[in-house]
């Protein structure tokens, strides 16, 4: 299965669910990452928690679009025990909601803690919280994905954490822009994390360019390198386009940005795939040429 393309609804905060899936189909996207602000949240017309689960599921099925992920604002671990416990129940609720609307995964963040705390201890506690939620995810058939951000934007702590948790229903939503912000290249992240990456997220940035967000390929994140590395490790999941218009209303409209992003990504994927196929063909030809010839039988 080849890489498929999706977009996050943070790009189109004023679109309803029906318009989201309609536009996805018309623009050539195969999936949508659904952002939620939680029960009672406002400011996002497509928030799936503002509708009945069957309504959301039906809208996607009618257009043949995949609800790729339910993305929340919750962090698994917090240094305030009461906040931490509330987050557990809210994430559990999100996993249940995702199962009802047909999302195969729920995105959460790692942790929110004060300054001066030992990171290794935090990761140990985070592993405990993730392990507790992993069993809930497994019982529902919904993956729990943690996104790299803030103090855990690079790959090494995630590699360690997921080795400790070691659960098939726990993986990563890898945001290449967040890794780039702390100086980590896809040539480091992707080979290290490999199959732990279950959802890939792309956006591009350029210092000194207004808000900093620019069209894919016009910034310094290294989107093409990211795609090449993903294909190199056999990744065949979704790549989600993130365009933060929910938070920055001054950004170009989704109607303008999303078709261009899909076209660029599709073009790069095709070029990379063709180059890889050509490389494999050349390697196979060379191997066949250099293979030892069978010896003729005596007498």
C-alpha angles and dihedrals in degrees: 000000000000127000111279128208130235137163132220119240090232082087093063111032093164096053120101121225091261092052092045094057093040092053092044090056094045093047094049099250118143098202147021131216106218116216117206130191090196134255110334093012120146137198096062115083093192096051102139092213089067091064137050112272092238090054092054093044092049093051091056095044091051092059098035092240122143119235091220103185143351104227118201137186093233126117119211095222133035129171090231105080094209092052089045092053092047090051090053092057093042092052090047088052090049091052090052091047092049090053090054096050094043100253112149094207146024122218120217135163128246112241148328114211140155125256124279099034122132108258094209090057091048091053091050090053091044090054090053092052093046092049091053091052093043092071090051090050091049093051090053098041091238122126121231109222124192118205122218110240144137113355091002100048096120126075106241100076090046092051089053094044096050091047088057095045094041097179124145092221094057123079145131137283096207115209106196093194092057091051091048090052089065093043100260119141125214086242086070102034102046101047091045096049099030111154091012086079105089098163127025123207127198137193131141133227138191124189112236095022105115108267089005094245115115137170115288110279095019094089140057102262096099101235096170091050089051092053092047091052092047092052089045093061093044098255110173103169132100127300109209123208111220119198111171100218091133087069099028112042091181092071120104115278122269088242088062102035105040100057090049092048092050092049093050094047093047091050093050093046091051092048094047093046092050091049091049092049090050091049092051091049092051091048092049091049092050092048091051091048093050096043113117113260117237113258119246114250115254121251 
